[in-house]
Amino acid sequence: MTKELRNKIIDVCNKKIEAKGMNVGLSFYAFFENKNTYPELLMEAATWWIQTHQLDHFEKAVKIKKMVHGESAK
């Protein structure tokens, strides 16, 4: 995972948790606007979410944040 995507995921998770609480769920689309402004980054997120980790469409933001932090330690 690129540093750019890692930072984006952590930032969005933090904002969602702050706004809606620890049980907030999200999909990988939460990391992007409604436009395909960053298609390469979107595909990287989709690959990580769907192919690499086989996550459900919606997952808890705290879970995703922990997963991303764990991968940054590698």
C-alpha positions, 0 to 999 in steps of 0.5 A, a space after each residue: 500500500 502506498 503512503 498516500 493511500 495509507 494516509 488517506 485511509 487513516 485520515 478518513 477513518 479518524 474523521 468518521 470515528 470522530 463524527 459518528 462514533 466507534 461503531 461507524 462502518 464504511 466502504 472503500 468508496 468512503 476514501 474518494 469523492 463521487 468522481 473518479 478523480 484518482 482512478 489509480 488510487 481507487 483501484 489500489 484501495 479496491 484491490 487491497 479491500 476486495 482481493 487482498 483482504 476479502 473484506 465485506 462491503 462495509 467494515 468498521 472504521 476502527 478495524 480498517 484503521 488497525 489493519 492499515 497501521 499493522 501493514 505500515 509496520 511491515 
